[in-house]
């Protein structure tokens, strides 16, 4: 027990982050942003209260563009107003000598035209059955995103990563979990395409071009990854799930640390 306590409170270096202890404040979705996805004073106060000297906070996921979801009261990271709001959050954490990461989020077919004004994007036009888990809206048949649009999406992710750094975050997490957009590409129940992004393991991993794009603009030491293989949330069923690194060699990205598998 003594050794466990000692390890928990010993420093560790992860990517470009030097932490004084190993207790991490996990991400959560607060739905406390103000109009148009702009974080306000409440979030700055909250994260400031949670910050510790040399401790890591992973902020609640931020929509990386309008089509990413923009659901009720969730933050965004794609407008000047949102960036300015998030600067207050990071400043509050840094005032306590804490460390904070952003999360780049795209909800895919879990989003709603109620918030984004048009059908949500998805690998294939396969809807989630039923009503959104907060009871706010009924899921709808999504629109299949085109190959050309996915290449534009890489650029949007790159800009969002740059916005994250401008907002004062110490690193940014590539959200590829919880049955949202990127996770939907890796699952045959939501990805039934017949082009280069189809359901084969090799083409599943092709979508990690977004990850390469993020590394290109902000550096590998600032990028963290959050996958979640075999999740059954939001109608995700993968009887023959393939580990994400079967085709995308994370070992070549040896400084990509850590690869979160939560």
N, C-alpha and C positions, 0 to 999 in steps of 0.2 A: 504493500500500500504506500509505503514511504517513497519507493522508487517511482510509482505511478504518479504521485503528487509532484515529485521532483521533475519528471519528464513534462508534465502538463504545463509547468510554469518556467520551462527553459526556452530560450530564444530559438527561432528557426528562420531560415531564409527561403522564401518561395518566389521564384521568378525574380522580379526586381524589388520584392517586399521583404523587409527585415522586421520580423515580429518579435515582441518581447515575451510572448507566451503563446500557447497553442489552443486557446479557447476562441472559437470563431462564432461570430453572431451570424446565424444562418439567414438566408433571404426569405422574405415573405411578401405577400401582396396585401398592402394595407388599404388600398382604395381611399386614400385621404388627400389626393391632389385636388387642386382648385380647377377652375374652368380651363378647358383646352389642354388638359394634361400638365398644367404648370404646378410643380411642387411649391407649397407655401410655407409659412412660418411654423405650422404644426410639425411638418416633417423635419425641418431643421432642428426644432426643439427636441423632438423625439430621438433622432439619431445622435444629437449631442448628448442627451442623457444616457444613451446606450454605449457611447464610446468609452474606451479604456486606453490607457497609455500603452502604445505599442500593440494594441489588439486590432484584429481584422473584422470589419463589418462588410457583408455582402448586401448591397441595397436591394430594395424590391425591384422587380423587373420593369424595364422601361420600354415602351413601344418604340421601335426603331424607325418607323415612318407611319404615316396615317393609315395605310392599309394593314399595318401590323395588328390593329385591333382597336386602340383608342377607346376601350370599354370604360364604363363609368368610373371616373375618379382615379384611373390608373395614370402614372406619369408617362411622359414622352421624353425623347431625347433627340428631337429633330427640328425644333424651332428655337429661335433666339430667346424667346420668353421662357421656354422650358430649361434651356441651358442656364439662364440667369437664376431661375428658381433653384436649380440643383447646385449652383455655386454656394448658396446659403447652407445647403445640407452638408456639402464637403467642408466648408469653412467651420461649421459647428463641430464636426468630427476632428478636424485638424487642430482646433483650439484645445482639444483634450489630448493632443498628440496621438490620435488614433489613425487608423488606415482604413480606407473604404474603396470598394470596387463597385462598378456599375454592372448591370446585366442587360444585354441587348436581346430584346424579346420580339418575336413575331408569333401571333396566335394562330395564323393560318385559318383553317375551317372552323375553329372555335370562336372566331370573331363574328361580328354581326353587321349587316347593312344598316341596322338601327344607328350605329355609331360611325361607320365609315362611309355611308352613303351609297354603297354598291355591294354586290356579292363578294364575300371574302375569297381570297386566293387559296389554292390547295394543289397538291400534286395531281389529284384526280377529282372529278366531280362526284364525290361520295360524302354524303352528309353524316354528321353525328346524329344518332337517334335521340329524340326527346327534347327537353327544355334545359337551357343553361342552368348549371347547378345552383346559382343564386336565385333562379326563377325570373330573371330579368327579360329573357327572350327565348324564342324557340330556335333551335339550330336550323340552318337552311342548306340547300344544295350549293356547294361552293363552285367557283369558276376555276377551271384548270389553268394554271399559270403557264405562259408560253416560255419556250427556251430563251427567246430574246429578252423577255421580261426578267427572267432569272439572272441573266447577265447584268441587267441594270440593277437588280437587287444586290449584287455583290458591291457595286459602287455605293449604294445606299448604306450598306453595312459599314463600308469603309468610312463614309462621312460621319456616321453615327459614332464610330470609335474615336474619330478625331473630336467630335463634339464632347464625348466623355472626358477626354483629356482637357479640353477647354473648360469644362465644368469643374475641374479640379479632382477628378477621381484618380486614384493611384494605380488602377488597373481596370480591365474590363473583362467580363465573363461572357463567353459565347454560349447562349442558352439554347441547347439542343436536346431538351428533356421535356417531360411532363405531357407528352402527346400534343405538343404545339407544332408549329410549322416545320421546323427542321426535323424534329422527331417523326413527323408525318412522312417525310421523304424516305426514312429508313425502315418503314413498316409496310408490308404488303397489303394490309387491310385498308390503308389509305393511299398507297401509291401503286396504281395499276397502269402506269404509263407504258408506252411502247417506243420511246425515244431514248436518247443517251442518259436520261435520268430515270430509267425504268427500275423495276424491282430487283434486278440482279444485284448481288453483293458488290460487284465492281462499280456499278452505276449508282448504287446507294451512296458510296463513298465519294463519288464525283462532286456531290453537293458541298463537300468540305473545301471546295474552291473559295467559299466565303471565308473560311478560316485562313487560308493562304492570303486572301486579300487584306484581312485584318492585320496579319503579321507584317505585311508589306508597308502599311501606313503608320503603325504605332510601335512596331517591334515585338518580337516574340516574347520578350521578358514581361510584357504588359498584358498578354493574352492568356486567359484561363478558359477551360472547356467544361461544360456540364452536360454530359449525355445521360440517358436513363434507359438502358436496354430492357426489353421485356415488360415495359409498363402496360397495364391494362386499363388505364384511365382514358376517358372520352372515346370509347369504342375501339381502342387499340388492341388488336389481337395478333400476335406474331408467333404462329406455331413453329416456324423454323428460323427463329431469330438468329442473326449473325452478329458477332461482336464487331463493333464499329471499326476496330483497328485491323480487321482481317485484310482490308484492301488499302486503307489509308494508313501508311506507316508512321505512327506517332514517334517511333524510335528515331526517325530522321529529324524530328523536331525535339531533340533531346532537352532543350531548354524550356519546352512547353510544360510548365510545372505549376500546379498539379493538373492532372486530368481527372476532374471530379467524376466519380461514379457513385451517385447517391441513390 
